Amino acid sequence: MKVKDIMEPLRNWLTPEMTLTEAINVFRATKRHHGMPVNGLVVLDTRMHLVGIVSTKDILRRLIPSHLYLTDRHHHIPLDSVRADKAGEFSCTTVDRVMTEDVRVITSDESIFRCADVFLTEQVRRLPVTRSGDGKVAGMVYLRDVYNTLTELVAG
């Protein structure tokens, strides 16, 4: 079985110049085949070349400053103050400021065993899938889908 047999086709993507507010709206609108939301989207330039990837964690890191993780005394922060502080920032900050640029990809013709190996060695949860011929992004493959497919072999 090949990656192309289990990948999610490319439906939506981000661009480097999108704001984080726009990116959040794309995340909200993008669902996987089973109806659940995605946790990562590729970033493509105007020529549809892969230039990065953004995860929901990347956006959360921007929303919640790291010092809030260090103490419990911040659990009473009013949501209105967060909205006031971050709404303007998110409408001005572009995707290229938060995206990961060094993106590991896999081609659509690779085996799912090779894909599982990449997931294990690279410690990622999703991989953009590129077409073998031109290198354009064709979709995304998820750790969960590889796991489900391979465990079906042994557990039936």
Secondary structure, 3 states (H helix, E strand, C coil): CEHHHCCEECCCCECCCCEHHHHHHHHHHCECCCCCECCEEEEECCCCCEEEEEEHHHHHHHHCCHHHHCCHHHCCCCHHHHHHHHHHHHHHCEHHHCCECCCCCEECCCEHHHHHHHHHHHCCCEEEEECCCCCCEEEEEEHHHHHHHHHHHHHC
